[in-house]
Amino acid sequence: MRLRHDHFRHAAETLGWHGFTLVEVLVALVILQVGLLGVVGQVGVAHSLLDRAVRLEWAVAVAESVADSLSRFGYSGQGSIELAAGRVSWEPWSGGDGSILVWVEDNTPHQILEVAVSRRLPPSSR
């Protein structure tokens, strides 16, 4: 058997054939599989972070809009509004300087986003 193996090796080297052994191919496939599993795992993490960023951007836009409206009209009381995607609430800022605090809670089952925006009321409404 040893003679045959040497005969085939000598013939392959003579003809210029080069290749990979089965063990080398299997090791390469295992390394490729581990790398692909890492990439797939990162896609899930990136998706959840992007979803949170979109919800946070929405919450900040809503909070700033409500705070601007409240300060423009000089409203300094407490209240809330139900939206399809969550709830917007506001109250006077505890510092006593006439500012208002607005926060947004979204309706996701796992997390509540709270965004605080302070807008100082115009001097005429204090």
PyRosetta script that sets phi, psi and omega in degrees:
from pyrosetta import init, pose_from_sequence

init()
pose = pose_from_sequence("MRLRHDHFRHAAETLGWHGFTLVEVLVALVILQVGLLGVVGQVGVAHSLLDRAVRLEWAVAVAESVADSLSRFGYSGQGSIELAAGRVSWEPWSGGDGSILVWVEDNTPHQILEVAVSRRLPPSSR")
pose.set_psi(1, -38.1)
pose.set_omega(1, -179.4)
pose.set_phi(2, -62.7)
pose.set_psi(2, -36.9)
pose.set_omega(2, -179.9)
pose.set_phi(3, -65.0)
pose.set_psi(3, -39.6)
pose.set_omega(3, 179.3)
pose.set_phi(4, -64.9)
pose.set_psi(4, -44.2)
pose.set_omega(4, 180.0)
pose.set_phi(5, -59.9)
pose.set_psi(5, -46.3)
pose.set_omega(5, 177.9)
pose.set_phi(6, -63.6)
pose.set_psi(6, -36.1)
pose.set_omega(6, 179.8)
pose.set_phi(7, -64.4)
pose.set_psi(7, -44.5)
pose.set_omega(7, 179.6)
pose.set_phi(8, -67.7)
pose.set_psi(8, -38.8)
pose.set_omega(8, 178.4)
pose.set_phi(9, -63.5)
pose.set_psi(9, -43.4)
pose.set_omega(9, 179.6)
pose.set_phi(10, -64.4)
pose.set_psi(10, -39.5)
pose.set_omega(10, 179.6)
pose.set_phi(11, -66.2)
pose.set_psi(11, -41.3)
pose.set_omega(11, 179.7)
pose.set_phi(12, -65.1)
pose.set_psi(12, -41.6)
pose.set_omega(12, 179.3)
pose.set_phi(13, -68.0)
pose.set_psi(13, -35.0)
pose.set_omega(13, 179.5)
pose.set_phi(14, -67.7)
pose.set_psi(14, -39.9)
pose.set_omega(14, -178.5)
pose.set_phi(15, -82.6)
pose.set_psi(15, -8.6)
pose.set_omega(15, 178.8)
pose.set_phi(16, 83.7)
pose.set_psi(16, 20.2)
pose.set_omega(16, 179.0)
pose.set_phi(17, -78.2)
pose.set_psi(17, 133.0)
pose.set_omega(17, 175.3)
pose.set_phi(18, -130.0)
pose.set_psi(18, 149.4)
pose.set_omega(18, -179.3)
pose.set_phi(19, -166.5)
pose.set_psi(19, -171.0)
pose.set_omega(19, -179.2)
pose.set_phi(20, -114.8)
pose.set_psi(20, 148.4)
pose.set_omega(20, 175.3)
pose.set_phi(21, -81.5)
pose.set_psi(21, 164.8)
pose.set_omega(21, -179.8)
pose.set_phi(22, -62.2)
pose.set_psi(22, -36.9)
pose.set_omega(22, 179.1)
pose.set_phi(23, -64.9)
pose.set_psi(23, -42.0)
pose.set_omega(23, 178.6)
pose.set_phi(24, -63.5)
pose.set_psi(24, -40.2)
pose.set_omega(24, 178.7)
pose.set_phi(25, -65.6)
pose.set_psi(25, -42.9)
pose.set_omega(25, 179.8)
pose.set_phi(26, -64.5)
pose.set_psi(26, -41.6)
pose.set_omega(26, 178.4)
pose.set_phi(27, -64.1)
pose.set_psi(27, -41.1)
pose.set_omega(27, 178.3)
pose.set_phi(28, -63.8)
pose.set_psi(28, -39.8)
pose.set_omega(28, 178.4)
pose.set_phi(29, -66.3)
pose.set_psi(29, -37.8)
pose.set_omega(29, 177.8)
pose.set_phi(30, -65.6)
pose.set_psi(30, -43.5)
pose.set_omega(30, 178.6)
pose.set_phi(31, -63.1)
pose.set_psi(31, -42.0)
pose.set_omega(31, 177.8)
pose.set_phi(32, -63.1)
pose.set_psi(32, -40.7)
pose.set_omega(32, 179.6)
pose.set_phi(33, -64.7)
pose.set_psi(33, -42.2)
pose.set_omega(33, 178.3)
pose.set_phi(34, -63.4)
pose.set_psi(34, -41.2)
pose.set_omega(34, 177.7)
pose.set_phi(35, -64.0)
pose.set_psi(35, -43.1)
pose.set_omega(35, 179.1)
pose.set_phi(36, -65.7)
pose.set_psi(36, -37.1)
pose.set_omega(36, 177.0)
pose.set_phi(37, -63.9)
pose.set_psi(37, -37.6)
pose.set_omega(37, 176.7)
pose.set_phi(38, -64.4)
pose.set_psi(38, -41.3)
pose.set_omega(38, 179.1)
pose.set_phi(39, -65.5)
pose.set_psi(39, -43.9)
pose.set_omega(39, 179.4)
pose.set_phi(40, -62.9)
pose.set_psi(40, -38.7)
pose.set_omega(40, 177.6)
pose.set_phi(41, -64.1)
pose.set_psi(41, -37.7)
pose.set_omega(41, 179.6)
pose.set_phi(42, -71.3)
pose.set_psi(42, -28.4)
pose.set_omega(42, 177.7)
pose.set_phi(43, -64.0)
pose.set_psi(43, -41.5)
pose.set_omega(43, 177.8)
pose.set_phi(44, -63.7)
pose.set_psi(44, -41.9)
pose.set_omega(44, 178.6)
pose.set_phi(45, -65.6)
pose.set_psi(45, -43.4)
pose.set_omega(45, 179.5)
pose.set_phi(46, -63.0)
pose.set_psi(46, -38.2)
pose.set_omega(46, 179.2)
pose.set_phi(47, -64.1)
pose.set_psi(47, -44.2)
pose.set_omega(47, -180.0)
pose.set_phi(48, -67.7)
pose.set_psi(48, -37.1)
pose.set_omega(48, 177.2)
pose.set_phi(49, -67.1)
pose.set_psi(49, -38.8)
pose.set_omega(49, 177.8)
pose.set_phi(50, -66.2)
pose.set_psi(50, -40.0)
pose.set_omega(50, 177.7)
pose.set_phi(51, -62.1)
pose.set_psi(51, -44.1)
pose.set_omega(51, 178.6)
pose.set_phi(52, -64.8)
pose.set_psi(52, -38.8)
pose.set_omega(52, 179.5)
pose.set_phi(53, -65.0)
pose.set_psi(53, -38.6)
pose.set_omega(53, 178.8)
pose.set_phi(54, -65.9)
pose.set_psi(54, -44.0)
pose.set_omega(54, 178.6)
pose.set_phi(55, -65.5)
pose.set_psi(55, -37.7)
pose.set_omega(55, 178.8)
pose.set_phi(56, -67.3)
pose.set_psi(56, -40.6)
pose.set_omega(56, 177.5)
pose.set_phi(57, -62.0)
pose.set_psi(57, -42.3)
pose.set_omega(57, 177.2)
pose.set_phi(58, -61.3)
pose.set_psi(58, -45.2)
pose.set_omega(58, -178.0)
pose.set_phi(59, -62.7)
pose.set_psi(59, -41.9)
pose.set_omega(59, 179.4)
pose.set_phi(60, -65.4)
pose.set_psi(60, -42.1)
pose.set_omega(60, 179.8)
pose.set_phi(61, -63.4)
pose.set_psi(61, -42.9)
pose.set_omega(61, 179.6)
pose.set_phi(62, -66.5)
pose.set_psi(62, -44.4)
pose.set_omega(62, -179.0)
pose.set_phi(63, -62.7)
pose.set_psi(63, -43.4)
pose.set_omega(63, 179.3)
pose.set_phi(64, -66.0)
pose.set_psi(64, -38.6)
pose.set_omega(64, 179.0)
pose.set_phi(65, -63.8)
pose.set_psi(65, -45.8)
pose.set_omega(65, 179.4)
pose.set_phi(66, -66.0)
pose.set_psi(66, -42.9)
pose.set_omega(66, -179.9)
pose.set_phi(67, -62.6)
pose.set_psi(67, -40.6)
pose.set_omega(67, 177.6)
pose.set_phi(68, -63.5)
pose.set_psi(68, -43.3)
pose.set_omega(68, 179.9)
pose.set_phi(69, -63.9)
pose.set_psi(69, -44.4)
pose.set_omega(69, -179.1)
pose.set_phi(70, -64.2)
pose.set_psi(70, -42.5)
pose.set_omega(70, -178.6)
pose.set_phi(71, -72.1)
pose.set_psi(71, -32.5)
pose.set_omega(71, 179.4)
pose.set_phi(72, -65.0)
pose.set_psi(72, -38.7)
pose.set_omega(72, -178.4)
pose.set_phi(73, -94.5)
pose.set_psi(73, 2.5)
pose.set_omega(73, 174.4)
pose.set_phi(74, 72.6)
pose.set_psi(74, 24.2)
pose.set_omega(74, 179.8)
pose.set_phi(75, -80.8)
pose.set_psi(75, 126.0)
pose.set_omega(75, -177.3)
pose.set_phi(76, -122.1)
pose.set_psi(76, 13.4)
pose.set_omega(76, -179.2)
pose.set_phi(77, -87.4)
pose.set_psi(77, -162.9)
pose.set_omega(77, -177.4)
pose.set_phi(78, -114.8)
pose.set_psi(78, 146.2)
pose.set_omega(78, 178.4)
pose.set_phi(79, -177.4)
pose.set_psi(79, -177.9)
pose.set_omega(79, 178.5)
pose.set_phi(80, -157.6)
pose.set_psi(80, 160.2)
pose.set_omega(80, 178.3)
pose.set_phi(81, -133.5)
pose.set_psi(81, 133.3)
pose.set_omega(81, 173.9)
pose.set_phi(82, -88.7)
pose.set_psi(82, 128.0)
pose.set_omega(82, 175.2)
pose.set_phi(83, -113.8)
pose.set_psi(83, 167.1)
pose.set_omega(83, 178.5)
pose.set_phi(84, -62.6)
pose.set_psi(84, -33.8)
pose.set_omega(84, -176.7)
pose.set_phi(85, -98.7)
pose.set_psi(85, -0.2)
pose.set_omega(85, -179.5)
pose.set_phi(86, 164.8)
pose.set_psi(86, -156.4)
pose.set_omega(86, -176.6)
pose.set_phi(87, -133.8)
pose.set_psi(87, 137.3)
pose.set_omega(87, 176.4)
pose.set_phi(88, -112.3)
pose.set_psi(88, 128.5)
pose.set_omega(88, -179.9)
pose.set_phi(89, -128.6)
pose.set_psi(89, 155.7)
pose.set_omega(89, 177.8)
pose.set_phi(90, -149.1)
pose.set_psi(90, 157.7)
pose.set_omega(90, 177.4)
pose.set_phi(91, -159.9)
pose.set_psi(91, 162.5)
pose.set_omega(91, 176.5)
pose.set_phi(92, -62.2)
pose.set_psi(92, 143.3)
pose.set_omega(92, 178.8)
pose.set_phi(93, -68.0)
pose.set_psi(93, 138.7)
pose.set_omega(93, -174.9)
pose.set_phi(94, -70.3)
pose.set_psi(94, -11.9)
pose.set_omega(94, -179.9)
pose.set_phi(95, -70.5)
pose.set_psi(95, -15.6)
pose.set_omega(95, 177.7)
pose.set_phi(96, 76.7)
pose.set_psi(96, 13.1)
pose.set_omega(96, -178.7)
pose.set_phi(97, -95.9)
pose.set_psi(97, 13.0)
pose.set_omega(97, 178.6)
pose.set_phi(98, 87.8)
pose.set_psi(98, 4.2)
pose.set_omega(98, 178.3)
pose.set_phi(99, -80.3)
pose.set_psi(99, 161.1)
pose.set_omega(99, 175.6)
pose.set_phi(100, -120.0)
pose.set_psi(100, 151.2)
pose.set_omega(100, -179.7)
pose.set_phi(101, -113.6)
pose.set_psi(101, 127.7)
pose.set_omega(101, 179.8)
pose.set_phi(102, -121.8)
pose.set_psi(102, 135.6)
pose.set_omega(102, 176.1)
pose.set_phi(103, -138.7)
pose.set_psi(103, 156.3)
pose.set_omega(103, -175.7)
pose.set_phi(104, -125.5)
pose.set_psi(104, 131.7)
pose.set_omega(104, 174.6)
pose.set_phi(105, -116.3)
pose.set_psi(105, 128.4)
pose.set_omega(105, 179.7)
pose.set_phi(106, -93.5)
pose.set_psi(106, 168.9)
pose.set_omega(106, -174.1)
pose.set_phi(107, -95.9)
pose.set_psi(107, 21.0)
pose.set_omega(107, 179.1)
pose.set_phi(108, -72.7)
pose.set_psi(108, 146.4)
pose.set_omega(108, -175.5)
pose.set_phi(109, -71.8)
pose.set_psi(109, -23.2)
pose.set_omega(109, -173.5)
pose.set_phi(110, -100.5)
pose.set_psi(110, -23.5)
pose.set_omega(110, -172.1)
pose.set_phi(111, -144.8)
pose.set_psi(111, 148.5)
pose.set_omega(111, 173.0)
pose.set_phi(112, -118.1)
pose.set_psi(112, 125.1)
pose.set_omega(112, 177.0)
pose.set_phi(113, -90.8)
pose.set_psi(113, 133.4)
pose.set_omega(113, 174.6)
pose.set_phi(114, -124.5)
pose.set_psi(114, 121.5)
pose.set_omega(114, 180.0)
pose.set_phi(115, -121.6)
pose.set_psi(115, 122.2)
pose.set_omega(115, -179.8)
pose.set_phi(116, -102.8)
pose.set_psi(116, 130.4)
pose.set_omega(116, 177.5)
pose.set_phi(117, -129.5)
pose.set_psi(117, 130.2)
pose.set_omega(117, 179.5)
pose.set_phi(118, -110.8)
pose.set_psi(118, 130.1)
pose.set_omega(118, 176.1)
pose.set_phi(119, -128.3)
pose.set_psi(119, 127.7)
pose.set_omega(119, 178.3)
pose.set_phi(120, -78.8)
pose.set_psi(120, 133.3)
pose.set_omega(120, -180.0)
pose.set_phi(121, -70.9)
pose.set_psi(121, 152.2)
pose.set_omega(121, 178.0)
pose.set_phi(122, -62.6)
pose.set_psi(122, 150.8)
pose.set_omega(122, -177.2)
pose.set_phi(123, -59.0)
pose.set_psi(123, -29.7)
pose.set_omega(123, -177.4)
pose.set_phi(124, -69.1)
pose.set_psi(124, -21.2)
pose.set_omega(124, -176.5)
pose.set_phi(125, -99.1)
pose.set_psi(125, 2.0)
pose.set_omega(125, -179.2)
pose.set_phi(126, -83.9)
pose.dump_pdb("model.pdb")
